Amino acid sequence: MSVTRDDVSYIANLARLSLSDEETTRLVKDMNQILDYMELLNKVDTDNVEPLEHVIELNTPFRKDEALKPLDHELALKNAPDADADFFRVPKVIE
């Protein structure tokens, strides 16, 4: 399978792109190179290759799921621009 100028023009039209003749020619060449490379990858023997989730082994550090002391109420309201004795005050957003 190869990409033609008509294919590139059709895709450009779908994407609402205006391409010059030079850009269309370059995209035909680039897309065909991508397809050639994909065909090369399809020929690689991967029968004995174990599937990977990621090419680099990642270790995700997890912290212990422990209950911590809650933030002090006065400290939480300390920097609030407008606060009641117990709550943050915010502008009404629903009428």
A tleap script that builds the chain and sets N, CA, C and O, in Angstrom:
source leaprc.protein.ff14SB
mol = sequence {
  NMET SER VAL THR ARG ASP ASP VAL SER TYR
  ILE ALA ASN LEU ALA ARG LEU SER LEU SER
  ASP GLU GLU THR THR ARG LEU VAL LYS ASP
  MET ASN GLN ILE LEU ASP TYR MET GLU LEU
  LEU ASN LYS VAL ASP THR ASP ASN VAL GLU
  PRO LEU GLU HIE VAL ILE GLU LEU ASN THR
  PRO PHE ARG LYS ASP GLU ALA LEU LYS PRO
  LEU ASP HIE GLU LEU ALA LEU LYS ASN ALA
  PRO ASP ALA ASP ALA ASP PHE PHE ARG VAL
  PRO LYS VAL ILE CGLU
}
set mol.1.N position { 0.846 -1.181 0.000 }
set mol.1.CA position { 0.000 0.000 0.000 }
set mol.1.C position { 0.887 1.238 0.000 }
set mol.1.O position { 1.874 1.310 0.732 }
set mol.2.N position { 0.529 2.191 -0.813 }
set mol.2.CA position { 1.274 3.442 -0.815 }
set mol.2.C position { 0.300 4.613 -0.827 }
set mol.2.O position { -0.844 4.492 -1.265 }
set mol.3.N position { 0.772 5.719 -0.347 }
set mol.3.CA position { -0.034 6.938 -0.253 }
set mol.3.C position { 0.162 7.743 -1.536 }
set mol.3.O position { 1.285 7.918 -2.009 }
set mol.4.N position { -0.936 8.221 -2.083 }
set mol.4.CA position { -0.870 9.031 -3.304 }
set mol.4.C position { -1.174 10.490 -2.968 }
set mol.4.O position { -1.561 10.818 -1.846 }
set mol.5.N position { -0.990 11.350 -3.958 }
set mol.5.CA position { -1.322 12.775 -3.782 }
set mol.5.C position { -2.815 12.931 -3.492 }
set mol.5.O position { -3.212 13.799 -2.715 }
set mol.6.N position { -3.642 12.085 -4.119 }
set mol.6.CA position { -5.083 12.155 -3.870 }
set mol.6.C position { -5.405 11.813 -2.414 }
set mol.6.O position { -6.274 12.435 -1.804 }
set mol.7.N position { -4.693 10.811 -1.855 }
set mol.7.CA position { -4.903 10.448 -0.453 }
set mol.7.C position { -4.566 11.614 0.467 }
set mol.7.O position { -5.323 11.937 1.383 }
set mol.8.N position { -3.423 12.241 0.211 }
set mol.8.CA position { -3.001 13.374 1.050 }
set mol.8.C position { -3.989 14.530 0.908 }
set mol.8.O position { -4.335 15.173 1.899 }
set mol.9.N position { -4.437 14.795 -0.298 }
set mol.9.CA position { -5.406 15.881 -0.504 }
set mol.9.C position { -6.720 15.582 0.199 }
set mol.9.O position { -7.336 16.477 0.779 }
set mol.10.N position { -7.155 14.316 0.147 }
set mol.10.CA position { -8.390 13.921 0.818 }
set mol.10.C position { -8.277 14.106 2.328 }
set mol.10.O position { -9.177 14.657 2.962 }
set mol.11.N position { -7.160 13.640 2.903 }
set mol.11.CA position { -6.933 13.783 4.349 }
set mol.11.C position { -6.835 15.249 4.737 }
set mol.11.O position { -7.381 15.661 5.760 }
set mol.12.N position { -6.147 16.033 3.931 }
set mol.12.CA position { -6.022 17.468 4.208 }
set mol.12.C position { -7.390 18.139 4.177 }
set mol.12.O position { -7.669 19.018 4.992 }
set mol.13.N position { -8.236 17.732 3.248 }
set mol.13.CA position { -9.584 18.283 3.168 }
set mol.13.C position { -10.391 17.929 4.414 }
set mol.13.O position { -11.101 18.775 4.957 }
set mol.14.N position { -10.282 16.677 4.867 }
set mol.14.CA position { -10.984 16.268 6.091 }
set mol.14.C position { -10.524 17.068 7.300 }
set mol.14.O position { -11.319 17.393 8.182 }
set mol.15.N position { -9.230 17.382 7.334 }
set mol.15.CA position { -8.654 18.129 8.456 }
set mol.15.C position { -8.756 19.638 8.248 }
set mol.15.O position { -8.272 20.423 9.062 }
set mol.16.N position { -9.391 20.028 7.150 }
set mol.16.CA position { -9.552 21.458 6.821 }
set mol.16.C position { -8.199 22.160 6.728 }
set mol.16.O position { -8.017 23.269 7.231 }
set mol.17.N position { -7.246 21.475 6.064 }
set mol.17.CA position { -5.913 22.038 5.867 }
set mol.17.C position { -5.762 22.467 4.417 }
set mol.17.O position { -6.257 21.806 3.504 }
set mol.18.N position { -5.085 23.559 4.224 }
set mol.18.CA position { -4.772 24.020 2.882 }
set mol.18.C position { -3.283 23.782 2.664 }
set mol.18.O position { -2.440 24.441 3.272 }
set mol.19.N position { -2.973 22.829 1.782 }
set mol.19.CA position { -1.577 22.468 1.549 }
set mol.19.C position { -1.126 22.953 0.174 }
set mol.19.O position { -1.879 22.903 -0.798 }
set mol.20.N position { 0.109 23.419 0.117 }
set mol.20.CA position { 0.695 23.788 -1.173 }
set mol.20.C position { 1.120 22.516 -1.898 }
set mol.20.O position { 1.143 21.441 -1.299 }
set mol.21.N position { 1.453 22.627 -3.166 }
set mol.21.CA position { 1.925 21.474 -3.940 }
set mol.21.C position { 3.197 20.888 -3.333 }
set mol.21.O position { 3.379 19.671 -3.296 }
set mol.22.N position { 4.069 21.770 -2.859 }
set mol.22.CA position { 5.324 21.322 -2.246 }
set mol.22.C position { 5.042 20.532 -0.957 }
set mol.22.O position { 5.656 19.492 -0.718 }
set mol.23.N position { 4.116 21.030 -0.133 }
set mol.23.CA position { 3.777 20.329 1.109 }
set mol.23.C position { 3.125 18.987 0.820 }
set mol.23.O position { 3.406 17.997 1.496 }
set mol.24.N position { 2.258 18.952 -0.182 }
set mol.24.CA position { 1.609 17.694 -0.556 }
set mol.24.C position { 2.637 16.668 -1.010 }
set mol.24.O position { 2.578 15.507 -0.604 }
set mol.25.N position { 3.572 17.085 -1.844 }
set mol.25.CA position { 4.628 16.187 -2.326 }
set mol.25.C position { 5.471 15.667 -1.164 }
set mol.25.O position { 5.793 14.481 -1.105 }
set mol.26.N position { 5.825 16.561 -0.240 }
set mol.26.CA position { 6.639 16.162 0.907 }
set mol.26.C position { 5.872 15.182 1.807 }
set mol.26.O position { 6.452 14.219 2.307 }
set mol.27.N position { 4.576 15.425 2.012 }
set mol.27.CA position { 3.779 14.533 2.851 }
set mol.27.C position { 3.598 13.160 2.211 }
set mol.27.O position { 3.605 12.149 2.913 }
set mol.28.N position { 3.438 13.111 0.898 }
set mol.28.CA position { 3.354 11.815 0.202 }
set mol.28.C position { 4.626 11.026 0.462 }
set mol.28.O position { 4.572 9.843 0.796 }
set mol.29.N position { 5.767 11.678 0.311 }
set mol.29.CA position { 7.060 11.014 0.526 }
set mol.29.C position { 7.191 10.558 1.983 }
set mol.29.O position { 7.565 9.414 2.241 }
set mol.30.N position { 6.884 11.445 2.937 }
set mol.30.CA position { 7.015 11.112 4.361 }
set mol.30.C position { 6.080 9.967 4.765 }
set mol.30.O position { 6.487 9.051 5.478 }
set mol.31.N position { 4.833 10.025 4.307 }
set mol.31.CA position { 3.878 8.976 4.669 }
set mol.31.C position { 4.274 7.635 4.080 }
set mol.31.O position { 4.103 6.603 4.729 }
set mol.32.N position { 4.795 7.631 2.876 }
set mol.32.CA position { 5.256 6.380 2.273 }
set mol.32.C position { 6.473 5.820 2.994 }
set mol.32.O position { 6.620 4.604 3.111 }
set mol.33.N position { 7.345 6.699 3.477 }
set mol.33.CA position { 8.490 6.229 4.269 }
set mol.33.C position { 8.010 5.609 5.577 }
set mol.33.O position { 8.564 4.602 6.020 }
set mol.34.N position { 7.002 6.188 6.193 }
set mol.34.CA position { 6.447 5.630 7.433 }
set mol.34.C position { 5.853 4.252 7.158 }
set mol.34.O position { 6.084 3.313 7.921 }
set mol.35.N position { 5.098 4.127 6.086 }
set mol.35.CA position { 4.502 2.830 5.748 }
set mol.35.C position { 5.578 1.791 5.413 }
set mol.35.O position { 5.433 0.622 5.771 }
set mol.36.N position { 6.642 2.196 4.739 }
set mol.36.CA position { 7.747 1.274 4.439 }
set mol.36.C position { 8.399 0.787 5.726 }
set mol.36.O position { 8.736 -0.390 5.852 }
set mol.37.N position { 8.571 1.686 6.669 }
set mol.37.CA position { 9.176 1.304 7.949 }
set mol.37.C position { 8.253 0.365 8.725 }
set mol.37.O position { 8.718 -0.585 9.355 }
set mol.38.N position { 6.955 0.629 8.680 }
set mol.38.CA position { 6.004 -0.262 9.353 }
set mol.38.C position { 6.038 -1.654 8.725 }
set mol.38.O position { 5.942 -2.657 9.432 }
set mol.39.N position { 6.172 -1.717 7.418 }
set mol.39.CA position { 6.277 -3.005 6.734 }
set mol.39.C position { 7.544 -3.737 7.176 }
set mol.39.O position { 7.526 -4.953 7.361 }
set mol.40.N position { 8.630 -3.008 7.344 }
set mol.40.CA position { 9.873 -3.602 7.831 }
set mol.40.C position { 9.675 -4.150 9.247 }
set mol.40.O position { 10.145 -5.244 9.559 }
set mol.41.N position { 8.987 -3.401 10.097 }
set mol.41.CA position { 8.723 -3.870 11.459 }
set mol.41.C position { 7.825 -5.097 11.471 }
set mol.41.O position { 7.974 -5.964 12.331 }
set mol.42.N position { 6.899 -5.177 10.529 }
set mol.42.CA position { 6.018 -6.351 10.447 }
set mol.42.C position { 6.780 -7.621 10.111 }
set mol.42.O position { 6.307 -8.714 10.423 }
set mol.43.N position { 7.942 -7.509 9.487 }
set mol.43.CA position { 8.741 -8.671 9.098 }
set mol.43.C position { 9.604 -9.185 10.247 }
set mol.43.O position { 10.151 -10.284 10.153 }
set mol.44.N position { 9.740 -8.425 11.321 }
set mol.44.CA position { 10.584 -8.826 12.446 }
set mol.44.C position { 9.924 -9.999 13.180 }
set mol.44.O position { 8.728 -9.968 13.471 }
set mol.45.N position { 10.716 -11.025 13.473 }
set mol.45.CA position { 10.224 -12.201 14.187 }
set mol.45.C position { 10.092 -11.878 15.680 }
set mol.45.O position { 11.091 -11.644 16.360 }
set mol.46.N position { 8.878 -11.867 16.172 }
set mol.46.CA position { 8.630 -11.544 17.586 }
set mol.46.C position { 7.982 -12.716 18.317 }
set mol.46.O position { 7.364 -12.519 19.362 }
set mol.47.N position { 8.113 -13.929 17.787 }
set mol.47.CA position { 7.459 -15.094 18.391 }
set mol.47.C position { 7.929 -15.369 19.815 }
set mol.47.O position { 7.115 -15.720 20.670 }
set mol.48.N position { 9.212 -15.219 20.086 }
set mol.48.CA position { 9.741 -15.543 21.407 }
set mol.48.C position { 9.983 -14.306 22.265 }
set mol.48.O position { 10.761 -14.358 23.218 }
set mol.49.N position { 9.334 -13.212 21.943 }
set mol.49.CA position { 9.510 -11.979 22.700 }
set mol.49.C position { 8.332 -11.810 23.650 }
set mol.49.O position { 7.171 -11.837 23.242 }
set mol.50.N position { 8.655 -11.639 24.908 }
set mol.50.CA position { 7.608 -11.462 25.919 }
set mol.50.C position { 7.014 -10.054 25.806 }
set mol.50.O position { 7.758 -9.080 25.687 }
set mol.51.N position { 5.691 -9.939 25.841 }
set mol.51.CA position { 5.070 -8.605 25.757 }
set mol.51.C position { 5.479 -7.732 26.934 }
set mol.51.O position { 5.660 -8.216 28.051 }
set mol.52.N position { 5.622 -6.441 26.667 }
set mol.52.CA position { 6.029 -5.494 27.691 }
set mol.52.C position { 4.929 -4.469 27.925 }
set mol.52.O position { 4.175 -4.128 27.014 }
set mol.53.N position { 4.851 -3.989 29.147 }
set mol.53.CA position { 3.960 -2.871 29.428 }
set mol.53.C position { 4.681 -1.563 29.147 }
set mol.53.O position { 4.067 -0.569 28.759 }
set mol.54.N position { 5.988 -1.578 29.346 }
set mol.54.CA position { 6.798 -0.383 29.152 }
set mol.54.C position { 8.201 -0.840 28.786 }
set mol.54.O position { 8.657 -1.875 29.273 }
set mol.55.N position { 8.891 -0.092 27.942 }
set mol.55.CA position { 10.221 -0.516 27.518 }
set mol.55.C position { 11.254 -0.406 28.631 }
set mol.55.O position { 12.279 -1.086 28.596 }
set mol.56.N position { 10.994 0.438 29.609 }
set mol.56.CA position { 11.888 0.588 30.756 }
set mol.56.C position { 11.136 0.096 31.986 }
set mol.56.O position { 9.986 0.472 32.214 }
set mol.57.N position { 11.790 -0.743 32.771 }
set mol.57.CA position { 11.127 -1.236 33.971 }
set mol.57.C position { 10.958 -0.090 34.962 }
set mol.57.O position { 11.927 0.557 35.361 }
set mol.58.N position { 9.718 0.145 35.347 }
set mol.58.CA position { 9.420 1.244 36.258 }
set mol.58.C position { 9.002 0.693 37.610 }
set mol.58.O position { 8.200 -0.238 37.691 }
set mol.59.N position { 9.534 1.257 38.641 }
set mol.59.CA position { 9.110 0.929 39.994 }
set mol.59.C position { 8.382 2.132 40.553 }
set mol.59.O position { 8.963 3.204 40.722 }
set mol.60.N position { 7.117 1.947 40.834 }
set mol.60.CA position { 6.321 3.044 41.371 }
set mol.60.C position { 6.341 2.958 42.883 }
set mol.60.O position { 5.830 1.997 43.458 }
set mol.61.N position { 6.925 3.950 43.532 }
set mol.61.CA position { 6.948 3.910 44.996 }
set mol.61.C position { 5.569 4.266 45.552 }
set mol.61.O position { 4.988 5.294 45.203 }
set mol.62.N position { 5.075 3.420 46.397 }
set mol.62.CA position { 3.796 3.685 47.045 }
set mol.62.C position { 4.053 3.957 48.514 }
set mol.62.O position { 4.896 3.317 49.142 }
set mol.63.N position { 3.323 4.902 49.045 }
set mol.63.CA position { 3.428 5.132 50.479 }
set mol.63.C position { 2.426 4.225 51.174 }
set mol.63.O position { 1.460 3.770 50.561 }
set mol.64.N position { 2.653 3.968 52.438 }
set mol.64.CA position { 1.725 3.146 53.194 }
set mol.64.C position { 0.411 3.896 53.340 }
set mol.64.O position { 0.392 5.114 53.519 }
set mol.65.N position { -0.671 3.162 53.263 }
set mol.65.CA position { -1.987 3.752 53.408 }
set mol.65.C position { -2.306 3.843 54.899 }
set mol.65.O position { -2.902 2.939 55.485 }
set mol.66.N position { -1.891 4.958 55.492 }
set mol.66.CA position { -2.076 5.153 56.925 }
set mol.66.C position { -2.923 6.393 57.168 }
set mol.66.O position { -2.814 7.388 56.452 }
set mol.67.N position { -3.747 6.315 58.166 }
set mol.67.CA position { -4.522 7.485 58.549 }
set mol.67.C position { -3.588 8.459 59.263 }
set mol.67.O position { -2.869 8.078 60.186 }
set mol.68.N position { -3.606 9.710 58.829 }
set mol.68.CA position { -2.769 10.731 59.445 }
set mol.68.C position { -3.635 11.696 60.232 }
set mol.68.O position { -4.851 11.757 60.047 }
set mol.69.N position { -3.000 12.439 61.100 }
set mol.69.CA position { -3.713 13.435 61.887 }
set mol.69.C position { -4.278 14.498 60.930 }
set mol.69.O position { -3.552 15.002 60.072 }
set mol.70.N position { -5.560 14.839 61.070 }
set mol.70.CA position { -6.139 15.841 60.169 }
set mol.70.C position { -5.561 17.228 60.419 }
set mol.70.O position { -5.027 17.513 61.491 }
set mol.71.N position { -5.679 18.082 59.410 }
set mol.71.CA position { -5.217 19.457 59.504 }
set mol.71.C position { -6.039 20.200 60.551 }
set mol.71.O position { -7.263 20.074 60.596 }
set mol.72.N position { -5.375 20.955 61.373 }
set mol.72.CA position { -6.045 21.726 62.416 }
set mol.72.C position { -7.040 22.704 61.778 }
set mol.72.O position { -6.723 23.362 60.787 }
set mol.73.N position { -8.239 22.792 62.353 }
set mol.73.CA position { -9.315 23.604 61.790 }
set mol.73.C position { -8.916 25.081 61.669 }
set mol.73.O position { -9.138 25.690 60.622 }
set mol.74.N position { -8.348 25.648 62.695 }
set mol.74.CA position { -7.945 27.058 62.663 }
set mol.74.C position { -6.838 27.290 61.632 }
set mol.74.O position { -6.830 28.313 60.947 }
set mol.75.N position { -5.921 26.355 61.525 }
set mol.75.CA position { -4.839 26.473 60.558 }
set mol.75.C position { -5.376 26.417 59.119 }
set mol.75.O position { -4.884 27.124 58.239 }
set mol.76.N position { -6.386 25.573 58.891 }
set mol.76.CA position { -6.973 25.460 57.559 }
set mol.76.C position { -7.651 26.761 57.147 }
set mol.76.O position { -7.593 27.135 55.976 }
set mol.77.N position { -8.284 27.452 58.074 }
set mol.77.CA position { -9.008 28.688 57.775 }
set mol.77.C position { -8.128 29.936 57.876 }
set mol.77.O position { -8.572 31.031 57.531 }
set mol.78.N position { -6.902 29.785 58.338 }
set mol.78.CA position { -6.021 30.912 58.607 }
set mol.78.C position { -5.828 31.833 57.402 }
set mol.78.O position { -5.916 33.051 57.555 }
set mol.79.N position { -5.568 31.288 56.206 }
set mol.79.CA position { -5.297 32.103 55.027 }
set mol.79.C position { -6.499 32.267 54.101 }
set mol.79.O position { -6.356 32.746 52.977 }
set mol.80.N position { -7.672 31.874 54.566 }
set mol.80.CA position { -8.863 32.008 53.733 }
set mol.80.C position { -9.207 33.492 53.581 }
set mol.80.O position { -9.184 34.233 54.564 }
set mol.81.N position { -9.529 33.937 52.347 }
set mol.81.CA position { -9.865 35.348 52.151 }
set mol.81.C position { -11.143 35.752 52.887 }
set mol.81.O position { -11.287 36.898 53.311 }
set mol.82.N position { -12.072 34.798 53.035 }
set mol.82.CA position { -13.311 35.080 53.754 }
set mol.82.C position { -13.736 33.797 54.428 }
set mol.82.O position { -13.982 32.793 53.760 }
set mol.83.N position { -13.825 33.819 55.739 }
set mol.83.CA position { -14.167 32.602 56.465 }
set mol.83.C position { -15.150 32.912 57.573 }
set mol.83.O position { -15.107 33.976 58.190 }
set mol.84.N position { -16.026 31.973 57.810 }
set mol.84.CA position { -16.926 31.996 58.941 }
set mol.84.C position { -16.134 31.382 60.094 }
set mol.84.O position { -14.959 31.063 59.917 }
set mol.85.N position { -16.720 31.213 61.229 }
set mol.85.CA position { -16.018 30.580 62.339 }
set mol.85.C position { -15.682 29.121 62.016 }
set mol.85.O position { -14.701 28.575 62.521 }
set mol.86.N position { -16.501 28.501 61.174 }
set mol.86.CA position { -16.308 27.080 60.890 }
set mol.86.C position { -16.076 26.748 59.422 }
set mol.86.O position { -15.632 25.643 59.113 }
set mol.87.N position { -16.365 27.684 58.498 }
set mol.87.CA position { -16.364 27.343 57.079 }
set mol.87.C position { -15.662 28.393 56.235 }
set mol.87.O position { -15.493 29.539 56.650 }
set mol.88.N position { -15.252 27.971 55.022 }
set mol.88.CA position { -14.800 28.913 54.013 }
set mol.88.C position { -16.041 29.581 53.433 }
set mol.88.O position { -17.052 28.916 53.210 }
set mol.89.N position { -15.976 30.879 53.188 }
set mol.89.CA position { -17.078 31.556 52.514 }
set mol.89.C position { -16.656 31.783 51.063 }
set mol.89.O position { -15.570 32.295 50.792 }
set mol.90.N position { -17.530 31.395 50.141 }
set mol.90.CA position { -17.268 31.572 48.706 }
set mol.90.C position { -18.468 32.241 48.062 }
set mol.90.O position { -19.580 32.161 48.584 }
set mol.91.N position { -18.249 32.909 46.918 }
set mol.91.CA position { -19.374 33.541 46.245 }
set mol.91.C position { -20.390 32.483 45.776 }
set mol.91.O position { -20.022 31.359 45.432 }
set mol.92.N position { -21.639 32.861 45.770 }
set mol.92.CA position { -22.700 31.975 45.304 }
set mol.92.C position { -22.562 31.804 43.795 }
set mol.92.O position { -22.450 32.789 43.065 }
set mol.93.N position { -22.570 30.552 43.324 }
set mol.93.CA position { -22.420 30.301 41.906 }
set mol.93.C position { -23.685 29.715 41.282 }
set mol.93.O position { -23.808 29.694 40.058 }
set mol.94.N position { -24.607 29.249 42.081 }
set mol.94.CA position { -25.866 28.687 41.585 }
set mol.94.C position { -26.995 29.556 42.088 }
set mol.94.O position { -27.074 29.883 43.272 }
set mol.95.N position { -27.865 29.924 41.170 }
set mol.95.CA position { -29.000 30.773 41.575 }
set mol.95.C position { -30.241 29.943 41.754 }
set mol.95.O position { -31.297 30.477 42.093 }
savepdb mol mol.pdb
quit
